[in-house]
Amino acid sequence: MAGDYRDKATQAWDDAKVRVRTLQEDGEDYVRENPMKAVLTALGIGFVLGLIFRR
């Protein structure tokens, strides 16, 4: 029974790694295709987070 749980956990971990790798590659592709939009978005998010954490 413990072996079954270990196998399921290993499979879930492998699936999560594949998903993260795919998201990372998609993000890198988006930034390469839209560098200005990516920079402006990052600046906007940073500004908003700065306002939130300043309080």
Buried (B, 14 or more C-beta within 10 A) or exposed (E): EEEEEEEEEEEEEEEEEEEEEEEEEEEEEEBEEEEEEBEEEEEEEEEEEEEEEEE
